[in-house]
Amino acid sequence: MTEKSRIAVVGETGLLGRYVVGAAKAAGYEPVVVARSQGVDIITGDGLDAALHGVDAVIDVSNVTTLRRRTSVEFFAVASTNLLAAGRRTGVRHHVALSIVGVDRVDSGYYAGKRAQESLVLDGKHPASVLRATQFHEFAGQLLDRVPGPVALIPKMLVQPVAAREVAAGLLALAAAEPAGTAAELAGPEQHQLVDLARRVVQARGQRRLVLGVQPPGRAGRAAATGGLLPTGPGPRGTVTFAEWLSTSEPAPAFR
């Protein structure tokens, strides 16, 4: 891929999508926003062929906010099927999708959708790469904003959060290279208990809230609490710590 190559970014309205667009511009590429605001719908397929015409690579960071297995699977399966088919019709060289470390070990409803996405992307019909990344530094703030009130119940989870900007850079580097299939997992530099991060966000925001850790129910909850969301092998590691991010960023809701 060369400078001025066109890169389609699916999910540009989210935090990570904005970072990917910014990184692409800074690197000299021409980002193409694939969004309903641009007349493109990845669920119906409307406008996809026109949007991907002349595009060298697609970076898919689209998302759906749900805990329901059926909703998640339907969204990611339909969106990925449409994007991949349009990419084949228009000659896209490389399809890159974001996934999550641990989707094969933590059987939550949302993760079932990401597994369906991975399966479609990696079925061999289109040159593709999947990057699994850990939760972003913003994840704790997102959970806090979902549970307003003086007491916040945060699931007990062992996490290794990474800066969203570093994930964006990793996705862009993958898109510029040859298709890799399943790429090495990307994680942050440190492991933390999620409830501890939530308490630090509350303090940084100047709020008076009690943050309590709760054990998520079922097998998936136990897996997340005991390291199921951590990388299991070597791979790229971000350098921005949670403390560094918190000191320089607005601890607001994140992409996921």
N, C-alpha and C positions, 0 to 999 in steps of 0.2 A: 504494500500500500504506500502511496506517495502523497506528498503534500498536495492539497486541493482535492484529494479523494473525498468522495461523499460518504458519510457515515450516518445511517438512520438510527435515531435514538427513540426507542419505544418506552414510554413512561417518563417523558421529560418533565411533567408537572410535579413529580415527586422530588424529594431532596436529592437522591442519588442521580436521578436523571438530569437535574440541573448541573450537578457537578460533572457528569459525563459530557454534557454539551459544552461547558466551560473549558474542560480539559481538551476536547477536540478542537475547539477554536484556537486555544493557545498553542496547540501542536501544528496548526496550519491546515487542518482538515475542514471540510464544509459539513457541519452537522445538519441533518434533515430531521425535523421534529415530526414524529408520527403520533398524532393526538387528535381527539375529536375537535379540538379548537381549530385544527388545520383541515378539517373535513375528512379525517381518516378514522375509521372505526375497526379496531382489530377483532371485535367480536362478530360483527356482520360481514367484515371484509371490504366494506365500502371505501373506495379511495386508495386501497393498499397498493395496487399495481402502479398507479400513477405516482404514489409517494416513493416507491422503491425503484422506479426507473432510473438507471444510471448510478445506483448506489453500490458501493464496493462491499460494505459490511453493514450488518444490522447488530445493534446492541440492545437486547431486550431486558429492561428493568421494570416492566409493567408489574402491577400488583393489584390484589383485591384484599380488602379488609374484611376478614371473616374467620370464624373458628369452625364453621360448618364444612365437613368433608365434601359433601356433594357440591356445594357452591364453589369451593376452591378447585376441585378437580375439573368441574365444567369450565370455569374461567380459564385456567391455565391450558387445558387441553384444546379448547376452541381457539384461544388466542394464538397458541403456538402452531396449531395446524394451519391456520390462515396465514400467519407470518411466513412459515416455511414454504407453503405452496406458492405464495406470491413471490418469495425470494427465488424459487426455482424458475418461475415463469419470466422473471425480469433479469435473471443472471447474476444475482447477488453472490459474491465470492465466498463469504464467510458469515455464518450466523453465530452470535455469541449470546448466551443466556446466563443470567445471574441465578444462583441457587443458594442454599444455606447449608453450612456444615452441620451434619447430624441428621439430615432428613431421612436417612436410611436406618437410623437407630432410635429416633423419637417418633412414634407413630401417632402424631396429632392429626386432626382433620385438615388443618391448613397445610401441613407438610405433605399430606397425601397428594395435594394439588401440585406441589413442587416436584414430587417424584414422577407424577404423570408428565409434567413438562420436560424433565430430564430425559425420560424414556423416548418421547417424541423427537426431541432435539438430537439425541444421540443414536437414532435408529439407522444411521448410515446413508440415508437418502439425500442428505445435503451436507456439505462441509460445515462442521460446527464445532464449537467449544462450549463447555459449561464451567463456570467459575463458582465454586462454593465458597462463601465467605461467612464469617461469624457475625453476630449481632453488631450493629453500629453503636458508637458511644451514645447516640441519641435515644437508644432503646429504652433506657430507664425513664427518661423524661416522657416518652410516649405513653408508657404504662401508667405513670402518675396522672397524666392528663385524662386518661380513660376512667379514672376512679376519683371524681371530685369529692371534696368533703374533708373533714379534719383528720380522718383515718384512711390511710392507703394500705390496701392489702396487696403485697407484691409476691409473686410466686418465687419459691426457693429454687434458684437456678445457678449453676456454676457456668460462668461465661468467660469468654476471652475477647472482649470487644475491640473493634477496629474503627479507625477514622473513615467516614464515608468518602472523603476525598481520596484516600489511599485505595479504596475499592474501585472508585471511578478510574483511577490511573491504571489499576490492574486490568480492568475490563478493556480499556483503550489499548493497552499493550497487547492483550490477547487478540483483539480485532485486527491489529496491524500485522500480526504474525500469521503463520500457516495454521490451519485448524488443528487443534490439539486433542479433541475429544474431551475427556474429563481432565481438567487442569488440576495442578496441585492446589490444595486448600489454602485460602488466605485467611489469616487470623491476626488479631492484635498482639501487642507485646506482653500483655500481662493477663493472668486469670483473676477473676473477682467473683464474689457472691453478688448476685443482682440486687438483692435487698440493700447491701451496703452502698452500691452505686446510687440507688434511689434516695437513700438518706443524704448522700452528698449533694445530689441535685436539689433536694428540698432546702438544704442549708444554703446552697449557692443562690437560690431564688429568694431567700429571705422569708420563707414560709414557716408557719407554725403548724406542722402536720406530724402525726404519729405514723411512722412507716413500720408495718409488721410483715414479717415473712411467713408465708403459708405454704404448706406442702401441696402441690397440684395433685389432683386425684389420678388414680389409674397408673398403668404401666408407663405411659408416656411421661407423666409427671415425675415419676421416680427416675426415669432415665435422664430427664433434663436436670434434675436436682443433683445427680451423681456423675455428671461429666459427659452425658450423651451429646452435648452440643459443642464439645471441644474437638479440635483436630486430632486425628489419630496417627499422623505421620509427619514427616518434614514437608516444608513448603514455605512460601513467602510469608513474612511477618511484617506487619506495619510497625512504624517507629513512634507514632504519636500515642502517648499514654492517656488514660482517662483523665488524670489530673491536668495534663497539659491542655487537653481539649476543653475541659471544664473552665480553665482559667482564661481561655481566649474565645469561647463560643457561647452563644445564647443556648441554654439547655432546654430547647424546645422539642416538640414532637418530631419524630423522624419517619423515614420511609417505611421501616418495619421494626 
